Amino acid sequence: MHLDGLVVKIAGRSFWLCRAVDQRSVVLEEILQSRRDKRAATQLLVKLIQRWGFVP
């Protein structure tokens, strides 16, 4: 698994689209945040754990 992040513009504002992707390029979870910080990364990992029961 690896984490992928990119900047997208929506209505003139910049947002970070963060995705967790497995070895077969299947998107496991994604989150759209206005900031790229520790809180955003933690939120993505918490969502992964809630959905899958563990971090793949």
Distance bins in CASP14 RR format, pairs under 12 A and 6 or more apart:
PFRMAT RR
TARGET T0000
AUTHOR 0000-0000-0000
RMODE 2
METHOD distances of the structure
MODEL  1
1 19 0 0 0 0 0 1 0 0 0 0 0
1 20 1 0 0 1 0 0 0 0 0 0 0
1 21 1 0 0 1 0 0 0 0 0 0 0
1 22 1 0 1 0 0 0 0 0 0 0 0
1 23 1 0 0 1 0 0 0 0 0 0 0
1 24 0 0 0 0 0 1 0 0 0 0 0
1 25 0 0 0 0 0 1 0 0 0 0 0
1 26 0 0 0 0 1 0 0 0 0 0 0
1 27 0 0 0 0 0 1 0 0 0 0 0
1 28 1 0 0 1 0 0 0 0 0 0 0
1 29 0 0 0 0 0 1 0 0 0 0 0
1 44 0 0 0 0 0 1 0 0 0 0 0
1 45 0 0 0 0 0 1 0 0 0 0 0
1 48 0 0 0 0 1 0 0 0 0 0 0
1 52 0 0 0 0 0 1 0 0 0 0 0
1 54 0 0 0 0 0 1 0 0 0 0 0
1 55 1 0 0 1 0 0 0 0 0 0 0
1 56 1 0 1 0 0 0 0 0 0 0 0
2 18 0 0 0 0 0 1 0 0 0 0 0
2 19 0 0 0 0 1 0 0 0 0 0 0
2 20 1 0 0 1 0 0 0 0 0 0 0
2 21 1 0 1 0 0 0 0 0 0 0 0
2 22 0 0 0 0 1 0 0 0 0 0 0
2 23 0 0 0 0 1 0 0 0 0 0 0
2 24 0 0 0 0 0 1 0 0 0 0 0
2 25 0 0 0 0 0 1 0 0 0 0 0
2 26 0 0 0 0 0 1 0 0 0 0 0
2 27 0 0 0 0 0 1 0 0 0 0 0
2 28 0 0 0 0 0 1 0 0 0 0 0
2 55 0 0 0 0 0 1 0 0 0 0 0
2 56 0 0 0 0 0 1 0 0 0 0 0
3 16 0 0 0 0 0 1 0 0 0 0 0
3 17 0 0 0 0 0 1 0 0 0 0 0
3 18 1 0 0 1 0 0 0 0 0 0 0
3 19 1 0 0 1 0 0 0 0 0 0 0
3 20 1 0 1 0 0 0 0 0 0 0 0
3 21 1 0 0 1 0 0 0 0 0 0 0
3 22 0 0 0 0 0 1 0 0 0 0 0
3 27 0 0 0 0 0 1 0 0 0 0 0
3 28 0 0 0 0 0 1 0 0 0 0 0
3 29 0 0 0 0 1 0 0 0 0 0 0
3 30 0 0 0 0 0 1 0 0 0 0 0
3 31 0 0 0 0 0 1 0 0 0 0 0
3 36 0 0 0 0 0 1 0 0 0 0 0
3 40 0 0 0 0 0 1 0 0 0 0 0
3 41 1 0 0 1 0 0 0 0 0 0 0
3 44 1 0 0 1 0 0 0 0 0 0 0
3 45 0 0 0 0 1 0 0 0 0 0 0
3 48 0 0 0 0 1 0 0 0 0 0 0
3 55 0 0 0 0 0 1 0 0 0 0 0
3 56 0 0 0 0 0 1 0 0 0 0 0
4 16 0 0 0 0 0 1 0 0 0 0 0
4 17 0 0 0 0 1 0 0 0 0 0 0
4 18 1 0 0 1 0 0 0 0 0 0 0
4 19 1 0 1 0 0 0 0 0 0 0 0
4 20 1 0 0 1 0 0 0 0 0 0 0
4 21 1 0 1 0 0 0 0 0 0 0 0
4 22 0 0 0 0 0 1 0 0 0 0 0
4 25 0 0 0 0 1 0 0 0 0 0 0
4 27 0 0 0 0 1 0 0 0 0 0 0
4 28 0 0 0 0 0 1 0 0 0 0 0
4 29 0 0 0 0 0 1 0 0 0 0 0
4 30 0 0 0 0 1 0 0 0 0 0 0
4 31 0 0 0 0 0 1 0 0 0 0 0
4 44 0 0 0 0 0 1 0 0 0 0 0
5 15 0 0 0 0 0 1 0 0 0 0 0
5 16 1 0 0 1 0 0 0 0 0 0 0
5 17 1 0 0 1 0 0 0 0 0 0 0
5 18 1 0 1 0 0 0 0 0 0 0 0
5 19 1 0 0 1 0 0 0 0 0 0 0
5 20 0 0 0 0 0 1 0 0 0 0 0
5 21 0 0 0 0 1 0 0 0 0 0 0
5 27 0 0 0 0 0 1 0 0 0 0 0
5 30 0 0 0 0 1 0 0 0 0 0 0
5 31 0 0 0 0 1 0 0 0 0 0 0
5 32 0 0 0 0 0 1 0 0 0 0 0
5 33 0 0 0 0 0 1 0 0 0 0 0
5 36 0 0 0 0 1 0 0 0 0 0 0
5 40 0 0 0 0 0 1 0 0 0 0 0
5 41 0 0 0 0 0 1 0 0 0 0 0
5 44 0 0 0 0 1 0 0 0 0 0 0
6 14 0 0 0 0 0 1 0 0 0 0 0
6 15 0 0 0 0 1 0 0 0 0 0 0
6 16 1 0 0 1 0 0 0 0 0 0 0
6 17 1 0 1 0 0 0 0 0 0 0 0
6 18 0 0 0 0 1 0 0 0 0 0 0
6 19 0 0 0 0 1 0 0 0 0 0 0
6 21 0 0 0 0 0 1 0 0 0 0 0
6 30 0 0 0 0 0 1 0 0 0 0 0
6 32 0 0 0 0 0 1 0 0 0 0 0
6 33 0 0 0 0 0 1 0 0 0 0 0
6 36 0 0 0 0 0 1 0 0 0 0 0
7 13 0 0 0 0 0 1 0 0 0 0 0
7 14 1 0 1 0 0 0 0 0 0 0 0
7 15 1 0 0 1 0 0 0 0 0 0 0
7 16 1 0 0 1 0 0 0 0 0 0 0
7 17 1 0 0 1 0 0 0 0 0 0 0
7 18 0 0 0 0 0 1 0 0 0 0 0
7 32 0 0 0 0 0 1 0 0 0 0 0
7 33 0 0 0 0 0 1 0 0 0 0 0
7 34 0 0 0 0 0 1 0 0 0 0 0
7 35 0 0 0 0 0 1 0 0 0 0 0
7 36 0 0 0 0 1 0 0 0 0 0 0
8 14 1 0 0 1 0 0 0 0 0 0 0
8 15 1 0 1 0 0 0 0 0 0 0 0
8 16 1 0 0 1 0 0 0 0 0 0 0
8 17 1 0 1 0 0 0 0 0 0 0 0
8 18 0 0 0 0 0 1 0 0 0 0 0
8 19 0 0 0 0 0 1 0 0 0 0 0
8 30 0 0 0 0 0 1 0 0 0 0 0
8 32 1 0 0 1 0 0 0 0 0 0 0
8 33 0 0 0 0 0 1 0 0 0 0 0
8 34 0 0 0 0 0 1 0 0 0 0 0
9 15 1 0 0 1 0 0 0 0 0 0 0
9 16 0 0 0 0 0 1 0 0 0 0 0
9 17 0 0 0 0 0 1 0 0 0 0 0
9 32 0 0 0 0 0 1 0 0 0 0 0
9 34 0 0 0 0 0 1 0 0 0 0 0
10 16 0 0 0 0 0 1 0 0 0 0 0
10 17 0 0 0 0 1 0 0 0 0 0 0
10 32 0 0 0 0 1 0 0 0 0 0 0
10 33 0 0 0 0 0 1 0 0 0 0 0
10 34 0 0 0 0 1 0 0 0 0 0 0
11 34 0 0 0 0 0 1 0 0 0 0 0
13 32 0 0 0 0 0 1 0 0 0 0 0
13 33 0 0 0 0 0 1 0 0 0 0 0
13 34 1 0 0 1 0 0 0 0 0 0 0
13 35 0 0 0 0 0 1 0 0 0 0 0
14 32 0 0 0 0 0 1 0 0 0 0 0
14 33 0 0 0 0 0 1 0 0 0 0 0
14 34 1 0 0 1 0 0 0 0 0 0 0
14 35 0 0 0 0 0 1 0 0 0 0 0
14 36 0 0 0 0 1 0 0 0 0 0 0
15 30 0 0 0 0 0 1 0 0 0 0 0
15 31 0 0 0 0 0 1 0 0 0 0 0
15 32 1 0 1 0 0 0 0 0 0 0 0
15 33 1 0 0 1 0 0 0 0 0 0 0
15 34 1 0 1 0 0 0 0 0 0 0 0
15 35 0 0 0 0 1 0 0 0 0 0 0
15 36 0 0 0 0 1 0 0 0 0 0 0
15 40 0 0 0 0 0 1 0 0 0 0 0
16 30 0 0 0 0 0 1 0 0 0 0 0
16 31 0 0 0 0 1 0 0 0 0 0 0
16 32 1 0 0 1 0 0 0 0 0 0 0
16 33 1 0 1 0 0 0 0 0 0 0 0
16 34 1 0 0 1 0 0 0 0 0 0 0
16 35 1 0 0 1 0 0 0 0 0 0 0
16 36 1 0 1 0 0 0 0 0 0 0 0
16 37 0 0 0 0 1 0 0 0 0 0 0
16 39 0 0 0 0 0 1 0 0 0 0 0
16 40 1 0 0 1 0 0 0 0 0 0 0
16 41 0 0 0 0 0 1 0 0 0 0 0
16 43 0 0 0 0 0 1 0 0 0 0 0
16 44 0 0 0 0 0 1 0 0 0 0 0
17 27 0 0 0 0 0 1 0 0 0 0 0
17 29 0 0 0 0 0 1 0 0 0 0 0
17 30 1 0 0 1 0 0 0 0 0 0 0
17 31 1 0 0 1 0 0 0 0 0 0 0
17 32 1 0 1 0 0 0 0 0 0 0 0
17 33 0 0 0 0 1 0 0 0 0 0 0
17 34 0 0 0 0 0 1 0 0 0 0 0
17 36 0 0 0 0 0 1 0 0 0 0 0
17 40 0 0 0 0 0 1 0 0 0 0 0
17 44 0 0 0 0 0 1 0 0 0 0 0
18 27 0 0 0 0 0 1 0 0 0 0 0
18 28 0 0 0 0 0 1 0 0 0 0 0
18 29 0 0 0 0 1 0 0 0 0 0 0
18 30 1 0 0 1 0 0 0 0 0 0 0
18 31 1 0 1 0 0 0 0 0 0 0 0
18 32 1 0 0 1 0 0 0 0 0 0 0
18 33 1 0 0 1 0 0 0 0 0 0 0
18 34 0 0 0 0 0 1 0 0 0 0 0
18 35 0 0 0 0 0 1 0 0 0 0 0
18 36 1 0 0 1 0 0 0 0 0 0 0
18 37 0 0 0 0 0 1 0 0 0 0 0
18 39 0 0 0 0 0 1 0 0 0 0 0
18 40 1 0 0 1 0 0 0 0 0 0 0
18 41 1 0 0 1 0 0 0 0 0 0 0
18 42 0 0 0 0 0 1 0 0 0 0 0
18 43 0 0 0 0 1 0 0 0 0 0 0
18 44 1 0 1 0 0 0 0 0 0 0 0
18 45 0 0 0 0 0 1 0 0 0 0 0
18 47 0 0 0 0 0 1 0 0 0 0 0
18 48 0 0 0 0 0 1 0 0 0 0 0
19 25 0 0 0 0 0 1 0 0 0 0 0
19 26 0 0 0 0 0 1 0 0 0 0 0
19 27 1 0 1 0 0 0 0 0 0 0 0
19 28 1 0 0 1 0 0 0 0 0 0 0
19 29 1 0 0 1 0 0 0 0 0 0 0
19 30 1 0 1 0 0 0 0 0 0 0 0
19 31 0 0 0 0 1 0 0 0 0 0 0
19 32 0 0 0 0 0 1 0 0 0 0 0
19 33 0 0 0 0 0 1 0 0 0 0 0
19 44 0 0 0 0 1 0 0 0 0 0 0
19 47 0 0 0 0 0 1 0 0 0 0 0
19 48 0 0 0 0 0 1 0 0 0 0 0
20 26 0 0 0 0 1 0 0 0 0 0 0
20 27 1 0 0 1 0 0 0 0 0 0 0
20 28 1 0 1 0 0 0 0 0 0 0 0
20 29 1 0 1 0 0 0 0 0 0 0 0
20 30 1 0 0 1 0 0 0 0 0 0 0
20 31 0 0 0 0 1 0 0 0 0 0 0
20 41 0 0 0 0 0 1 0 0 0 0 0
20 43 0 0 0 0 0 1 0 0 0 0 0
20 44 1 0 0 1 0 0 0 0 0 0 0
20 45 0 0 0 0 1 0 0 0 0 0 0
20 46 0 0 0 0 0 1 0 0 0 0 0
20 47 0 0 0 0 1 0 0 0 0 0 0
20 48 1 0 1 0 0 0 0 0 0 0 0
20 49 0 0 0 0 0 1 0 0 0 0 0
20 51 0 0 0 0 1 0 0 0 0 0 0
20 52 0 0 0 0 1 0 0 0 0 0 0
20 55 0 0 0 0 1 0 0 0 0 0 0
20 56 1 0 0 1 0 0 0 0 0 0 0
21 27 1 0 1 0 0 0 0 0 0 0 0
21 28 1 0 0 1 0 0 0 0 0 0 0
21 29 0 0 0 0 1 0 0 0 0 0 0
21 30 0 0 0 0 1 0 0 0 0 0 0
21 44 0 0 0 0 0 1 0 0 0 0 0
21 48 0 0 0 0 0 1 0 0 0 0 0
21 56 0 0 0 0 0 1 0 0 0 0 0
22 28 1 0 1 0 0 0 0 0 0 0 0
22 29 0 0 0 0 0 1 0 0 0 0 0
22 48 0 0 0 0 0 1 0 0 0 0 0
22 52 0 0 0 0 0 1 0 0 0 0 0
22 55 0 0 0 0 0 1 0 0 0 0 0
22 56 1 0 0 1 0 0 0 0 0 0 0
23 56 0 0 0 0 1 0 0 0 0 0 0
24 56 0 0 0 0 0 1 0 0 0 0 0
26 52 0 0 0 0 0 1 0 0 0 0 0
26 56 0 0 0 0 0 1 0 0 0 0 0
27 44 0 0 0 0 0 1 0 0 0 0 0
27 48 0 0 0 0 0 1 0 0 0 0 0
27 51 0 0 0 0 0 1 0 0 0 0 0
27 56 0 0 0 0 0 1 0 0 0 0 0
28 44 0 0 0 0 1 0 0 0 0 0 0
28 45 0 0 0 0 0 1 0 0 0 0 0
28 47 0 0 0 0 1 0 0 0 0 0 0
28 48 1 0 0 1 0 0 0 0 0 0 0
28 49 0 0 0 0 0 1 0 0 0 0 0
28 50 0 0 0 0 0 1 0 0 0 0 0
28 51 1 0 0 1 0 0 0 0 0 0 0
28 52 1 0 0 1 0 0 0 0 0 0 0
28 53 0 0 0 0 0 1 0 0 0 0 0
28 54 0 0 0 0 0 1 0 0 0 0 0
28 55 0 0 0 0 1 0 0 0 0 0 0
28 56 1 0 0 1 0 0 0 0 0 0 0
29 43 0 0 0 0 0 1 0 0 0 0 0
29 44 1 0 0 1 0 0 0 0 0 0 0
29 45 0 0 0 0 1 0 0 0 0 0 0
29 46 0 0 0 0 1 0 0 0 0 0 0
29 47 1 0 1 0 0 0 0 0 0 0 0
29 48 1 0 1 0 0 0 0 0 0 0 0
29 49 0 0 0 0 1 0 0 0 0 0 0
29 50 0 0 0 0 1 0 0 0 0 0 0
29 51 1 0 0 1 0 0 0 0 0 0 0
29 52 0 0 0 0 1 0 0 0 0 0 0
29 53 0 0 0 0 0 1 0 0 0 0 0
29 55 0 0 0 0 0 1 0 0 0 0 0
29 56 0 0 0 0 1 0 0 0 0 0 0
30 40 0 0 0 0 0 1 0 0 0 0 0
30 43 0 0 0 0 0 1 0 0 0 0 0
30 44 0 0 0 0 1 0 0 0 0 0 0
30 47 0 0 0 0 1 0 0 0 0 0 0
30 48 0 0 0 0 0 1 0 0 0 0 0
30 51 0 0 0 0 0 1 0 0 0 0 0
31 39 0 0 0 0 0 1 0 0 0 0 0
31 40 1 0 0 1 0 0 0 0 0 0 0
31 41 0 0 0 0 1 0 0 0 0 0 0
31 42 0 0 0 0 0 1 0 0 0 0 0
31 43 1 0 0 1 0 0 0 0 0 0 0
31 44 1 0 1 0 0 0 0 0 0 0 0
31 45 0 0 0 0 0 1 0 0 0 0 0
31 46 0 0 0 0 1 0 0 0 0 0 0
31 47 1 0 0 1 0 0 0 0 0 0 0
31 48 0 0 0 0 1 0 0 0 0 0 0
31 51 0 0 0 0 0 1 0 0 0 0 0
32 40 0 0 0 0 1 0 0 0 0 0 0
32 43 0 0 0 0 0 1 0 0 0 0 0
32 44 0 0 0 0 0 1 0 0 0 0 0
32 47 0 0 0 0 0 1 0 0 0 0 0
33 39 0 0 0 0 1 0 0 0 0 0 0
33 40 1 0 1 0 0 0 0 0 0 0 0
33 41 0 0 0 0 1 0 0 0 0 0 0
33 42 0 0 0 0 0 1 0 0 0 0 0
33 43 1 0 0 1 0 0 0 0 0 0 0
33 44 0 0 0 0 1 0 0 0 0 0 0
33 47 0 0 0 0 0 1 0 0 0 0 0
34 40 0 0 0 0 1 0 0 0 0 0 0
35 41 0 0 0 0 0 1 0 0 0 0 0
35 42 0 0 0 0 0 1 0 0 0 0 0
35 43 0 0 0 0 0 1 0 0 0 0 0
36 43 0 0 0 0 0 1 0 0 0 0 0
36 44 0 0 0 0 0 1 0 0 0 0 0
37 43 0 0 0 0 1 0 0 0 0 0 0
37 44 0 0 0 0 0 1 0 0 0 0 0
38 44 0 0 0 0 0 1 0 0 0 0 0
38 45 0 0 0 0 0 1 0 0 0 0 0
39 45 0 0 0 0 0 1 0 0 0 0 0
39 46 0 0 0 0 0 1 0 0 0 0 0
40 46 0 0 0 0 0 1 0 0 0 0 0
40 47 0 0 0 0 0 1 0 0 0 0 0
41 47 0 0 0 0 0 1 0 0 0 0 0
41 48 0 0 0 0 0 1 0 0 0 0 0
41 55 0 0 0 0 0 1 0 0 0 0 0
42 48 0 0 0 0 0 1 0 0 0 0 0
42 49 0 0 0 0 0 1 0 0 0 0 0
42 55 0 0 0 0 0 1 0 0 0 0 0
43 49 0 0 0 0 0 1 0 0 0 0 0
43 50 0 0 0 0 0 1 0 0 0 0 0
44 50 0 0 0 0 0 1 0 0 0 0 0
44 51 0 0 0 0 0 1 0 0 0 0 0
44 55 0 0 0 0 0 1 0 0 0 0 0
45 51 0 0 0 0 0 1 0 0 0 0 0
45 52 0 0 0 0 0 1 0 0 0 0 0
45 53 0 0 0 0 0 1 0 0 0 0 0
45 54 0 0 0 0 0 1 0 0 0 0 0
45 55 1 0 0 1 0 0 0 0 0 0 0
45 56 0 0 0 0 0 1 0 0 0 0 0
46 52 0 0 0 0 0 1 0 0 0 0 0
46 53 0 0 0 0 0 1 0 0 0 0 0
46 55 0 0 0 0 1 0 0 0 0 0 0
47 53 0 0 0 0 0 1 0 0 0 0 0
47 55 0 0 0 0 0 1 0 0 0 0 0
48 54 0 0 0 0 1 0 0 0 0 0 0
48 55 1 0 1 0 0 0 0 0 0 0 0
48 56 1 0 0 1 0 0 0 0 0 0 0
49 55 1 0 0 1 0 0 0 0 0 0 0
49 56 0 0 0 0 1 0 0 0 0 0 0
END
